[in-house]
Amino acid sequence: MPVSPSSNSLGVASPAEDQHPTLTSHRPSGSEDVSDPTAKRTFTLRLPTAGKASPLALVLFAMLGVSAWIETNALFSELWAVAPVLPESWNLASYLVVIIQLGNIAPLVYSYLPKPPLWIAMLIVLLSSGFSMFLACGIWDITANVFGAEHSVGLLVAAFVASMSYVAALATGESLSSAASAAVVAIQSACGFNPTVYFAIIGSIVMFCTAGFFMLHFGYSGKAMHDFVREDQTPDTPASSSSASQREHSLFSRESKRFLGFYLLIGWLSFVQNALTPTFLPFAGRAYPSGYRLAQNVLFAFAPVASMGAAWLLGTRYRKNCFVTSAEIGAVILWNIEVFITLYLSYAPPEDLPLAGKSSGTAFFTVITVVGGGTIAFTKAAIMLRLKPYNEEGVLKHAGVCMQIGSLIGAVVCALTANLCKPPDYLTS
């Protein structure tokens, strides 16, 4: 589901570096792994003697990353429980997709506003994230008549607040945000608590992550006056800024044409990942017992593994390996096949669906969903790693723009399709 494209890095000090614990903050250069146009800074934490990343700092950064998209992931993870009792039924997913894309305007607006200190901005984001889940906890089942039809205004308002929460990706931590929401659903399935408790738990997780952010900020950067943490004072000189701007090409320039294939692919991938799949997967899984719940949450748990697999395979050692290239091509083919299968399962007559109503059908649907979603995560990470060496030309920023465009177009197209050409109702057909 909606997943942030940006990526910040945790560095490891070499023996030749100053052996003081440091938290460096600087603007991303062309060689850093920053794919989001609003990403501003990266951080590096070091131990005083061992030259290894601080274990506590890594945990705190992972906690911060978990909070990045856990709210929006949680909404789709819980769809199996709320959709049957809300007026939109499974079509609720199409409304959530559009609402989340509207909420993504917030980072764009923020980029043009006067900037508060970074830690205050991040604190506001974290608090709004937690607030959105506690808000959903209280109003998720409130409905109202809008334009002559009943709609789940409570949940949609909470979804809009959640989608405005924006945190730049923090490597594995952000990927774990989907796994965290899936884990809560697994506990919910075992214990049987209702969506109100579920949203309260997610909100509590965000607050726990906020506490981790406080520890990270005041435990490290708060000691800068005592040389425990040292901020990189290297400023952006006018000459370096001018040179960087000369190297960066616009999205539609002649120099950017050689990346056109990557841009088109990442745009289509975002269309599928952030719009088509979340909109139609609930329809596709209706014929299978607990199909959507199982498939969605197994995928959320598996996606981080696929992303880290891409990062490992596309390391310096394997980047030009023909088997890795074949794996990338195969992944693209697989998730495009999954698109066709999802649409077929959504619109096919109920009597034509394979293994409908059987547990073997649920297993089939889960495998199809996990393979499709996992290969999407693999492809997305692979594209970013392929583009990273050319970031001086602004290619990662352009890729982020293409992601947003693809997601926005996808949200509109899929919502219109799902509402104007409604899939058949398996339960009543």
C-alpha positions as CSV (number, residue, x, y, z in Angstrom):
1,M,0.0,0.0,0.0
2,P,1.0,3.5,0.1
3,V,4.7,3.4,0.7
4,S,7.1,6.3,0.9
5,P,9.8,6.3,-1.8
6,S,12.5,8.2,0.2
7,S,15.4,6.6,2.0
8,N,17.8,7.9,4.7
9,S,20.9,6.1,5.6
10,L,22.5,5.0,8.9
11,G,26.3,5.3,8.5
12,V,29.1,3.3,10.1
13,A,32.3,5.1,11.1
14,S,35.6,3.8,9.8
15,P,38.7,3.5,12.0
16,A,40.2,6.6,10.4
17,E,37.3,8.8,11.4
18,D,37.1,10.8,14.6
19,Q,36.3,8.4,17.3
20,H,33.6,10.6,19.0
21,P,29.9,9.6,18.9
22,T,28.4,11.9,16.3
23,L,25.0,12.8,14.9
24,T,25.7,14.6,11.6
25,S,23.0,16.5,9.9
26,H,23.5,17.8,6.4
27,R,21.7,18.3,3.1
28,P,21.7,15.3,0.8
29,S,24.4,15.3,-1.8
30,G,24.2,13.6,-5.2
31,S,25.7,10.4,-3.9
32,E,23.3,9.8,-1.0
33,D,20.2,7.5,-1.1
34,V,17.5,10.2,-1.1
35,S,14.7,9.7,-3.5
36,D,12.0,11.9,-2.1
37,P,11.8,15.6,-3.2
38,T,11.0,16.8,0.3
39,A,13.7,14.8,2.0
40,K,16.1,17.4,3.6
41,R,18.6,15.7,5.9
42,T,20.3,12.5,6.8
43,F,21.7,11.3,10.1
44,T,24.8,9.3,11.1
45,L,25.3,7.8,14.6
46,R,28.6,6.4,15.8
47,L,30.1,4.8,18.9
48,P,33.2,6.4,20.5
49,T,35.6,3.5,20.1
50,A,34.2,0.5,18.2
51,G,33.4,2.4,15.0
52,K,30.1,0.7,14.8
53,A,26.6,2.1,14.6
54,S,25.1,2.5,18.1
55,P,22.6,-0.4,18.7
56,L,20.3,1.9,20.7
57,A,20.4,4.5,18.0
58,L,19.6,1.9,15.4
59,V,16.6,0.7,17.4
60,L,15.4,4.3,17.9
61,F,15.7,5.0,14.2
62,A,13.8,1.8,13.4
63,M,11.1,2.9,15.8
64,L,10.8,6.2,14.0
65,G,10.7,4.5,10.7
66,V,7.9,2.2,11.9
67,S,5.7,5.3,12.6
68,A,6.2,6.5,9.0
69,W,3.3,4.8,7.3
70,I,1.8,2.5,10.0
71,E,-1.4,4.6,10.0
72,T,-2.3,4.2,6.3
73,N,-1.1,0.5,6.3
74,A,-3.3,-0.1,9.4
75,L,-6.4,1.2,7.6
76,F,-6.0,-1.4,4.8
77,S,-5.0,-4.1,7.3
78,E,-8.2,-3.6,9.2
79,L,-10.4,-3.3,6.1
80,W,-11.6,-6.9,6.5
81,A,-13.2,-6.0,9.8
82,V,-14.7,-2.6,9.1
83,A,-15.9,-2.9,5.4
84,P,-18.7,-5.5,6.1
85,V,-20.3,-3.1,8.7
86,L,-19.9,0.2,6.9
87,P,-22.2,1.5,4.1
88,E,-19.5,1.4,1.3
89,S,-18.8,-2.3,2.0
90,W,-15.7,-3.4,0.1
91,N,-15.8,-0.3,-2.1
92,L,-14.5,1.6,1.0
93,A,-11.0,0.8,-0.3
94,S,-11.5,3.0,-3.3
95,Y,-12.5,5.9,-1.1
96,L,-9.5,5.4,1.2
97,V,-7.1,5.4,-1.8
98,V,-8.4,8.8,-3.0
99,I,-8.4,10.3,0.5
100,I,-4.8,9.2,1.1
101,Q,-3.7,10.7,-2.2
102,L,-5.4,14.0,-1.3
103,G,-3.6,13.9,2.1
104,N,-0.3,13.7,0.2
105,I,-0.7,17.3,-0.7
106,A,0.4,18.2,2.8
107,P,4.1,17.5,2.2
108,L,3.9,19.6,-1.0
109,V,2.3,22.5,0.8
110,Y,4.8,22.2,3.7
111,S,7.7,22.5,1.2
112,Y,6.6,26.1,0.4
113,L,5.9,27.2,4.0
114,P,8.4,28.7,6.5
115,K,10.3,25.8,8.1
116,P,10.2,25.3,11.8
117,P,13.2,23.5,13.4
118,L,13.4,19.9,12.0
119,W,12.7,18.2,15.3
120,I,9.6,20.3,15.9
121,A,8.2,19.5,12.4
122,M,8.8,15.8,13.0
123,L,7.2,15.9,16.4
124,I,4.1,17.5,14.9
125,V,4.0,14.7,12.3
126,L,4.3,12.0,14.9
127,L,1.6,13.5,17.1
128,S,-0.8,14.0,14.2
129,S,-0.2,10.3,13.3
130,G,-1.1,9.1,16.8
131,F,-4.0,11.5,16.9
132,S,-5.4,10.1,13.6
133,M,-5.5,6.6,15.0
134,F,-7.1,7.6,18.3
135,L,-9.6,9.6,16.3
136,A,-10.4,6.5,14.2
137,C,-10.8,4.6,17.5
138,G,-13.7,6.9,18.5
139,I,-15.4,7.7,15.2
140,W,-14.6,4.9,12.7
141,D,-18.2,3.7,12.7
142,I,-19.9,7.1,12.4
143,T,-21.8,7.6,9.1
144,A,-23.6,10.5,7.5
145,N,-25.7,11.2,4.5
146,V,-23.6,12.8,1.8
147,F,-25.1,13.7,-1.6
148,G,-28.0,11.4,-0.9
149,A,-26.0,8.3,0.2
150,E,-24.6,7.0,3.5
151,H,-20.9,7.3,3.8
152,S,-18.3,6.4,6.5
153,V,-17.4,10.0,7.3
154,G,-15.7,9.1,10.6
155,L,-13.2,6.7,9.1
156,L,-12.6,8.8,6.0
157,V,-11.8,11.9,8.2
158,A,-9.4,9.9,10.3
159,A,-7.8,8.5,7.1
160,F,-7.3,12.0,5.7
161,V,-5.6,13.1,9.0
162,A,-3.4,10.0,8.9
163,S,-2.4,10.5,5.2
164,M,-1.1,14.0,6.0
165,S,1.4,12.5,8.4
166,Y,4.7,12.3,6.5
167,V,8.0,11.0,7.6
168,A,10.9,10.4,5.2
169,A,11.8,6.7,5.0
170,L,14.3,5.3,7.5
171,A,15.5,2.1,5.7
172,T,14.2,-1.0,7.4
173,G,12.1,0.9,9.9
174,E,9.7,2.2,7.3
175,S,9.3,-1.3,5.8
176,L,8.6,-2.6,9.2
177,S,5.6,-0.3,9.5
178,S,3.6,-2.7,7.3
179,A,4.8,-5.7,9.2
180,A,3.8,-4.0,12.5
181,S,0.2,-3.4,11.4
182,A,0.0,-7.0,10.1
183,A,1.2,-8.3,13.5
184,V,-1.5,-6.4,15.3
185,V,-4.1,-7.9,13.0
186,A,-2.7,-11.4,13.8
187,I,-3.1,-10.7,17.5
188,Q,-6.6,-9.4,16.8
189,S,-7.6,-12.5,14.9
190,A,-6.4,-14.6,17.9
191,C,-8.0,-12.5,20.6
192,G,-11.1,-11.3,18.8
193,F,-11.0,-7.6,19.8
194,N,-12.9,-5.1,17.7
195,P,-11.7,-2.3,15.4
196,T,-11.9,0.3,18.2
197,V,-9.3,-1.6,20.2
198,Y,-7.2,-2.2,17.0
199,F,-7.0,1.5,16.2
200,A,-6.2,2.3,19.9
201,I,-3.3,-0.2,19.7
202,I,-1.9,1.4,16.5
203,G,-2.2,4.8,18.1
204,S,-0.3,3.6,21.1
205,I,2.4,2.2,18.9
206,V,2.8,5.6,17.3
207,M,3.1,7.2,20.7
208,F,5.7,4.7,21.7
209,C,7.6,5.6,18.6
210,T,7.2,9.3,19.5
211,A,8.9,8.5,22.8
212,G,11.7,6.9,20.9
213,F,12.1,10.1,18.8
214,F,12.4,12.1,22.0
215,M,15.1,9.8,23.3
216,L,16.9,10.1,19.9
217,H,16.7,13.8,19.8
218,F,17.4,14.7,23.4
219,G,19.7,11.7,24.1
220,Y,22.0,12.5,21.2
221,S,21.6,16.0,19.7
222,G,20.8,17.4,23.1
223,K,24.4,16.7,24.2
224,A,26.0,18.6,21.4
225,M,27.2,21.3,23.9
226,H,29.3,18.6,25.6
227,D,30.9,17.2,22.4
228,F,29.0,13.9,22.8
229,V,27.2,14.7,19.5
230,R,28.8,16.9,16.9
231,E,26.8,18.5,14.1
232,D,28.5,18.7,10.7
233,Q,29.1,22.4,10.2
234,T,30.0,22.1,6.5
235,P,27.7,24.7,4.9
236,D,26.4,24.7,1.4
237,T,28.7,27.2,-0.3
238,P,27.3,29.3,-3.2
239,A,29.7,27.6,-5.6
240,S,28.7,24.1,-4.6
241,S,25.0,25.0,-4.7
242,S,25.5,26.4,-8.2
243,S,27.4,23.4,-9.3
244,A,24.7,21.0,-8.0
245,S,22.0,23.0,-9.7
246,Q,23.9,22.9,-13.0
247,R,24.3,19.1,-12.7
248,E,20.6,18.5,-12.0
249,H,18.4,18.2,-15.1
250,S,14.7,18.9,-15.3
251,L,12.3,15.9,-15.7
252,F,11.6,16.7,-19.3
253,S,15.1,17.7,-20.4
254,R,17.0,16.0,-23.2
255,E,19.5,14.7,-20.7
256,S,16.7,12.9,-18.7
257,K,15.5,10.9,-21.7
258,R,17.9,8.0,-21.0
259,F,16.0,7.5,-17.7
260,L,12.6,7.6,-19.3
261,G,12.0,3.9,-19.1
262,F,12.7,3.9,-15.4
263,Y,10.4,6.9,-14.9
264,L,7.5,5.2,-16.8
265,L,8.0,1.9,-14.9
266,I,8.1,3.6,-11.5
267,G,5.0,5.6,-12.4
268,W,3.1,2.4,-13.5
269,L,4.3,0.5,-10.5
270,S,3.0,3.3,-8.2
271,F,-0.3,3.2,-10.1
272,V,-0.6,-0.5,-9.4
273,Q,0.8,-0.5,-5.8
274,N,-0.9,2.5,-4.4
275,A,-4.2,2.5,-6.3
276,L,-5.1,-0.5,-8.4
277,T,-4.1,-3.2,-5.8
278,P,-5.6,-1.6,-2.7
279,T,-8.8,-0.8,-4.6
280,F,-9.5,-4.1,-6.2
281,L,-7.9,-6.6,-3.9
282,P,-10.8,-6.6,-1.5
283,F,-13.2,-7.4,-4.4
284,A,-10.9,-10.1,-5.7
285,G,-10.8,-11.9,-2.3
286,R,-14.5,-11.9,-1.5
287,A,-15.0,-15.4,-2.9
288,Y,-12.4,-17.0,-0.6
289,P,-12.9,-17.5,3.2
290,S,-10.8,-14.8,5.1
291,G,-8.9,-14.4,1.8
292,Y,-8.4,-10.6,1.9
293,R,-7.4,-10.6,5.6
294,L,-4.8,-13.4,5.2
295,A,-3.4,-12.2,1.8
296,Q,-3.1,-8.5,2.8
297,N,-1.4,-9.1,6.1
298,V,1.0,-11.9,4.9
299,L,2.0,-9.5,2.1
300,F,2.6,-6.7,4.6
301,A,4.9,-9.0,6.5
302,F,6.7,-10.2,3.4
303,A,7.2,-6.9,1.6
304,P,10.2,-5.8,3.8
305,V,11.9,-9.1,3.0
306,A,11.5,-8.5,-0.7
307,S,12.9,-4.9,-0.4
308,M,15.9,-6.0,1.6
309,G,16.5,-8.9,-0.9
310,A,16.7,-6.3,-3.7
311,A,19.1,-4.2,-1.6
312,W,21.3,-7.2,-1.1
313,L,21.2,-8.4,-4.7
314,L,21.9,-5.0,-6.2
315,G,24.9,-4.4,-4.0
316,T,28.2,-3.5,-5.7
317,R,29.1,-7.1,-6.1
318,Y,26.0,-8.3,-7.9
319,R,24.7,-5.2,-9.7
320,K,25.9,-6.3,-13.2
321,N,25.2,-10.0,-12.7
322,C,23.0,-11.4,-15.5
323,F,21.1,-13.5,-13.0
324,V,20.2,-10.4,-11.0
325,T,19.1,-8.6,-14.2
326,S,17.0,-11.7,-15.0
327,A,15.4,-11.6,-11.6
328,E,14.5,-7.9,-12.0
329,I,12.8,-8.6,-15.4
330,G,11.1,-11.7,-14.0
331,A,9.7,-9.6,-11.1
332,V,8.2,-7.0,-13.4
333,I,6.5,-9.8,-15.4
334,L,5.1,-11.5,-12.3
335,W,3.5,-8.4,-10.8
336,N,2.0,-7.4,-14.1
337,I,0.5,-10.9,-14.3
338,E,-0.8,-10.4,-10.8
339,V,-2.6,-7.2,-12.0
340,F,-4.5,-9.2,-14.6
341,I,-5.4,-11.9,-12.1
342,T,-6.6,-9.4,-9.5
343,L,-8.9,-7.7,-12.1
344,Y,-10.2,-11.0,-13.3
345,L,-11.0,-12.2,-9.8
346,S,-12.8,-8.9,-9.2
347,Y,-15.0,-8.9,-12.2
348,A,-15.5,-12.5,-13.2
349,P,-18.9,-14.1,-12.6
350,P,-18.9,-15.9,-9.2
351,E,-19.5,-19.3,-10.7
352,D,-16.4,-18.9,-12.9
353,L,-14.0,-18.2,-10.0
354,P,-11.5,-20.9,-9.4
355,L,-11.8,-22.7,-6.0
356,A,-14.4,-20.3,-4.8
357,G,-15.5,-20.8,-1.2
358,K,-12.7,-23.3,-0.5
359,S,-9.8,-23.1,1.9
360,S,-7.5,-24.2,-1.0
361,G,-8.9,-21.1,-2.9
362,T,-7.8,-18.9,0.1
363,A,-4.3,-20.4,-0.2
364,F,-4.3,-19.8,-3.9
365,F,-5.4,-16.2,-3.5
366,T,-2.8,-15.6,-0.8
367,V,0.1,-16.9,-2.9
368,I,-1.0,-14.8,-5.9
369,T,-1.2,-11.7,-3.7
370,V,2.1,-12.2,-1.9
371,V,4.0,-13.0,-5.0
372,G,2.6,-10.0,-6.8
373,G,3.1,-7.6,-3.9
374,G,6.5,-9.0,-3.1
375,T,7.8,-8.6,-6.6
376,I,6.4,-5.0,-6.7
377,A,8.4,-4.2,-3.5
378,F,11.5,-5.9,-5.1
379,T,11.1,-3.9,-8.3
380,K,10.6,-0.6,-6.5
381,A,13.8,-1.0,-4.4
382,A,15.7,-2.2,-7.5
383,I,14.8,0.8,-9.5
384,M,15.9,3.2,-6.8
385,L,19.2,1.4,-6.4
386,R,19.7,1.5,-10.2
387,L,19.1,5.2,-10.2
388,K,21.1,6.1,-7.1
389,P,24.5,6.5,-8.8
390,Y,23.0,9.2,-11.1
391,N,21.4,11.2,-8.3
392,E,23.5,14.2,-9.0
393,E,21.3,14.7,-12.0
394,G,18.2,14.7,-9.8
395,V,16.9,11.4,-11.0
396,L,15.7,10.2,-7.6
397,K,13.7,13.3,-7.1
398,H,12.2,12.9,-10.6
399,A,11.4,9.3,-9.7
400,G,9.6,10.5,-6.6
401,V,7.6,12.9,-8.7
402,C,6.6,10.1,-11.1
403,M,5.6,8.0,-8.1
404,Q,3.2,10.7,-6.9
405,I,1.8,11.3,-10.4
406,G,1.3,7.6,-11.0
407,S,-0.4,7.2,-7.6
408,L,-2.7,10.2,-8.1
409,I,-3.8,9.2,-11.6
410,G,-4.3,5.6,-10.3
411,A,-6.4,6.7,-7.4
412,V,-8.7,8.7,-9.7
413,V,-9.0,6.1,-12.4
414,C,-9.5,3.1,-10.0
415,A,-12.0,5.0,-7.9
416,L,-14.1,5.9,-11.0
417,T,-13.8,2.4,-12.3
418,A,-14.8,0.7,-9.1
419,N,-17.8,3.0,-8.6
420,L,-19.0,3.2,-12.3
421,C,-18.3,-0.4,-13.2
422,K,-18.9,-2.1,-9.9
423,P,-17.6,-5.7,-9.6
424,P,-20.4,-8.3,-9.1
425,D,-21.3,-9.1,-5.5
426,Y,-20.2,-12.7,-4.8
427,L,-22.4,-13.1,-1.8
428,T,-25.6,-12.1,-3.5
429,S,-25.0,-13.3,-7.1
